[in-house]
Amino acid sequence: MADSIVELIKHGAKIVDVRTPAEFMDGAYPNAINIPVQVLPTRLAELPKDEPIVLYCASGARSAAATQTLKRAGYTHVMNAGGLADMPEV
């Protein structure tokens, strides 16, 4: 899975950190945007449906929930990368 995440990121995937703003400010993946999982349904307009999206959180649980939210909303190229520690070095 890490290889495909690396490829997505290298090809310009939108990287979304679904942790809280406080967690995001403590350290985030380069070029990630912060959309907490709790508010994701109200901020879908910020995410393009026709581009790949890589989601992560602290452990992978919130990003799994966010992945399902996006898929239910019609996003097809969404990948749960797990926790911040799981994110690859690019």
Secondary structure, 3 states (H helix, E strand, C coil): CHHHHHHHHHCCCEEEECCCHHHHHCCCCCCCEECCCCCHHHCHHHCCCCCCEEEEECCCHHHHHHHHHHHHCCCCCEEEEEEHHHCCCC
